Protein backbone atom coordinates (compact mmCIF):
# COMPACT_ATOMS: atom_id res chain seq x y z
CA UNK A 1 0.00 0.00 0.00
CA UNK A 2 1.43 3.32 -1.04
CA UNK A 3 0.89 6.41 1.01
CA UNK A 4 1.79 9.95 0.19
CA UNK A 5 2.07 13.01 2.34
CA UNK A 6 -0.10 15.86 1.22
CA UNK A 7 0.04 19.42 2.49
CA UNK A 8 -0.83 19.00 6.15
CA UNK A 9 -0.14 16.26 8.66
CA UNK A 10 -2.02 13.23 7.35
CA UNK A 11 -1.38 10.43 4.91
CA UNK A 12 -3.53 9.26 2.02
CA UNK A 13 -3.70 5.75 0.56
CA UNK A 14 -3.21 6.90 -3.05
CA UNK A 15 -3.15 3.41 -4.55
CA UNK A 16 -6.43 2.55 -2.84
CA UNK A 17 -8.00 5.84 -3.86
CA UNK A 18 -7.00 5.44 -7.51
CA UNK A 19 -8.12 1.79 -7.56
CA UNK A 20 -11.50 2.85 -6.19
CA UNK A 21 -11.78 5.63 -8.78
CA UNK A 22 -10.84 3.28 -11.62
CA UNK A 23 -13.35 0.71 -10.41
CA UNK A 24 -16.09 3.34 -10.18
CA UNK A 25 -15.22 4.74 -13.60
CA UNK A 26 -15.12 1.32 -15.27
CA UNK A 27 -18.41 0.35 -13.66
CA UNK A 28 -20.21 3.28 -15.22
CA UNK A 29 -18.16 4.25 -18.25
CA UNK A 30 -20.29 3.96 -21.37
CA UNK A 31 -17.33 2.56 -23.28
CA UNK A 32 -17.11 -0.49 -21.05
CA UNK A 33 -19.63 -2.75 -22.69
CA UNK A 34 -22.58 -0.45 -23.23
CA UNK A 35 -23.31 0.33 -26.83
CA UNK A 36 -25.36 3.02 -28.42
CA UNK A 37 -28.44 1.73 -30.19
CA UNK A 38 -27.99 1.38 -33.95
CA UNK A 39 -30.35 4.30 -34.61
CA UNK A 40 -28.11 6.65 -32.64
CA UNK A 41 -25.13 5.91 -34.89
CA UNK A 42 -27.28 6.50 -37.95
CA UNK A 43 -28.73 9.76 -36.59
CA UNK A 44 -25.27 11.00 -35.56
CA UNK A 45 -23.81 10.31 -39.00
CA UNK A 46 -26.66 12.09 -40.74
CA UNK A 47 -26.38 15.08 -38.39
CA UNK A 48 -22.62 15.38 -38.94
CA UNK A 49 -22.82 15.02 -42.71
CA UNK A 50 -25.48 17.73 -42.73
CA UNK A 51 -22.71 20.08 -41.57
CA UNK A 52 -20.03 19.01 -44.04
CA UNK A 53 -18.69 16.00 -45.96
CA UNK A 54 -16.48 13.68 -43.89
CA UNK A 55 -14.67 10.38 -44.09
CA UNK A 56 -15.36 7.59 -41.61
CA UNK A 57 -12.55 8.39 -39.20
CA UNK A 58 -13.70 12.02 -39.02
CA UNK A 59 -17.22 10.83 -38.15
CA UNK A 60 -15.85 8.69 -35.30
CA UNK A 61 -13.64 11.52 -34.06
CA UNK A 62 -16.44 14.12 -34.19
CA UNK A 63 -18.88 11.93 -32.23
CA UNK A 64 -16.20 11.24 -29.62
CA UNK A 65 -15.32 14.93 -29.35
CA UNK A 66 -18.90 16.23 -29.28
CA UNK A 67 -19.97 13.71 -26.66
CA UNK A 68 -17.10 14.82 -24.44
CA UNK A 69 -15.52 11.38 -24.73
CA UNK A 70 -18.66 9.60 -23.52
CA UNK A 71 -19.32 7.91 -26.85
CA UNK A 72 -16.71 6.78 -29.33
CA UNK A 73 -18.41 4.49 -31.83
CA UNK A 74 -16.29 1.73 -33.26
CA UNK A 75 -15.32 1.48 -36.90
CA UNK A 76 -17.37 -1.74 -36.86
CA UNK A 77 -20.52 0.29 -36.26
CA UNK A 78 -19.75 3.42 -38.30
CA UNK A 79 -18.54 1.94 -41.59
CA UNK A 80 -21.42 -0.54 -42.02
CA UNK A 81 -23.85 2.29 -41.22
CA UNK A 82 -22.18 4.48 -43.84
CA UNK A 83 -22.56 1.65 -46.37
CA UNK A 84 -26.22 1.18 -45.42
CA UNK A 85 -26.90 4.91 -45.81
CA UNK A 86 -25.20 4.81 -49.23
CA UNK A 87 -27.31 1.77 -50.22
CA UNK A 88 -30.43 3.71 -49.17
CA UNK A 89 -29.39 6.65 -51.33
CA UNK A 90 -29.04 9.03 -48.38
CA UNK A 91 -25.30 9.61 -48.83
CA UNK A 92 -22.76 9.35 -51.61
CA UNK A 93 -19.05 8.65 -51.38
CA UNK A 94 -16.30 10.32 -53.40
CA UNK A 95 -12.69 9.22 -53.42
CA UNK A 96 -10.50 12.06 -52.15
CA UNK A 97 -6.81 11.59 -51.33
CA UNK A 98 -7.30 7.85 -51.14
CA UNK A 99 -10.26 8.08 -48.73
CA UNK A 100 -13.98 7.83 -49.21
CA UNK A 101 -15.52 11.14 -48.26
CA UNK A 102 -19.26 10.95 -47.62
CA UNK A 103 -21.81 13.66 -48.20
CA UNK A 104 -25.59 13.85 -48.05
CA UNK A 105 -27.84 13.51 -51.07
CA UNK A 106 -31.06 15.52 -51.28
CA UNK A 107 -32.88 12.56 -49.70
CA UNK A 108 -30.20 12.45 -47.01
CA UNK A 109 -30.65 16.13 -46.26
CA UNK A 110 -34.37 15.55 -45.76
CA UNK A 111 -33.68 12.53 -43.52
CA UNK A 112 -31.18 14.55 -41.49
CA UNK A 113 -33.74 17.28 -40.84
CA UNK A 114 -31.84 19.88 -42.85
CA UNK A 115 -33.69 22.70 -44.61
CA UNK A 116 -36.06 23.98 -41.97
CA UNK A 117 -36.54 21.02 -39.66
CA UNK A 118 -34.82 20.75 -36.30
CA UNK A 119 -31.52 18.94 -36.56
CA UNK A 120 -30.97 16.45 -33.78
CA UNK A 121 -28.02 16.25 -31.41
CA UNK A 122 -27.70 12.47 -31.02
CA UNK A 123 -24.28 12.54 -29.37
CA UNK A 124 -25.35 14.83 -26.54
CA UNK A 125 -25.08 13.07 -23.18
CA UNK A 126 -28.35 12.21 -21.52
CA UNK A 127 -28.59 14.51 -18.49
CA UNK A 128 -32.11 13.56 -17.46
CA UNK A 129 -32.41 12.76 -13.78
CA UNK A 130 -34.76 9.95 -14.78
CA UNK A 131 -32.10 8.15 -16.83
CA UNK A 132 -30.50 5.98 -14.17
CA UNK A 133 -28.11 4.45 -16.71
CA UNK A 134 -26.26 7.73 -17.12
CA UNK A 135 -27.25 10.51 -14.71
CA UNK A 136 -26.41 8.89 -11.38
CA UNK A 137 -23.22 7.13 -12.52
CA UNK A 138 -21.98 10.33 -14.18
CA UNK A 139 -22.60 12.28 -10.99
CA UNK A 140 -20.67 9.63 -9.03
CA UNK A 141 -17.69 9.77 -11.37
CA UNK A 142 -17.62 13.57 -11.25
CA UNK A 143 -17.76 13.44 -7.44
CA UNK A 144 -14.89 10.95 -7.39
CA UNK A 145 -12.81 13.24 -9.61
CA UNK A 146 -13.44 16.24 -7.37
CA UNK A 147 -12.64 14.18 -4.28
CA UNK A 148 -9.38 12.94 -5.80
CA UNK A 149 -8.40 16.52 -6.67
CA UNK A 150 -8.94 17.64 -3.07
CA UNK A 151 -6.94 14.61 -1.88
CA UNK A 152 -4.05 15.46 -4.22
CA UNK A 153 -3.83 19.20 -3.74
CA UNK A 154 -5.88 20.20 -0.69
CA UNK A 155 -4.62 21.31 2.67
CA UNK A 156 -5.36 19.29 5.79
CA UNK A 157 -8.30 21.56 6.61
CA UNK A 158 -9.69 21.27 3.07
CA UNK A 159 -9.45 17.48 3.14
CA UNK A 160 -11.17 17.38 6.56
CA UNK A 161 -13.97 19.58 5.21
CA UNK A 162 -14.34 17.39 2.11
CA UNK A 163 -14.54 14.25 4.28
CA UNK A 164 -17.32 15.85 6.33
CA UNK A 165 -19.23 16.79 3.16
CA UNK A 166 -18.87 13.25 1.78
CA UNK A 167 -20.00 11.69 5.07
CA UNK A 168 -23.09 13.90 5.06
CA UNK A 169 -23.77 13.11 1.39
CA UNK A 170 -23.50 9.37 2.05
CA UNK A 171 -25.99 9.60 4.93
CA UNK A 172 -28.42 11.64 2.83
CA UNK A 173 -28.17 9.24 -0.11
CA UNK A 174 -28.94 6.26 2.12
CA UNK A 175 -31.85 8.21 3.60
CA UNK A 176 -33.37 8.39 0.10
CA UNK A 177 -33.59 4.60 0.07
CA UNK A 178 -35.03 4.54 3.57
CA UNK A 179 -38.01 6.69 2.60
CA UNK A 180 -41.29 5.12 1.53
VENLINMO-V368517 format. One record per backbone hydrogen bond with DSSP energy under -0.5 kcal/mol. CO is the residue of the C=O (numbers start at 1). NH is the residue of the N-H. If there is no record, write none. Layout:
co = <CO;CO>
nh = <NH;NH>
This chain:
co = <2;2;4;10;12;12;13;14;15;16;17;18;19;20;21;22;23;24;25;29;31;37;37;38;39;40;41;42;43;44;45;46;47;48;48;49;54;55;56;57;58;59;60;61;62;63;64;65;67;74;74;75;77;78;79;80;81;82;83;84;85;85;86;90;92;94;94;96;99;99;100;101;102;103;105;106;107;108;109;110;121;125;128;130;131;131;134;135;136;137;138;139;140;141;142;143;144;145;146;147;148;149;150;155;156;157;158;159;160;161;162;163;164;165;166;167;168;169;170;171;172;173;173;174;175;176>
nh = <14;15;12;6;4;14;17;18;19;20;21;22;23;24;25;26;27;28;29;32;33;40;41;42;43;44;45;46;47;48;49;50;51;51;52;104;102;59;60;61;62;63;64;65;66;67;69;68;70;77;78;79;81;82;83;84;85;86;87;88;90;91;89;105;103;96;101;99;96;101;102;94;54;92;109;110;111;112;114;113;124;127;131;132;134;135;138;139;140;141;142;143;144;145;146;147;148;149;150;151;152;153;154;159;160;161;162;163;164;165;166;167;168;169;170;171;172;173;174;175;176;176;177;178;179;179>
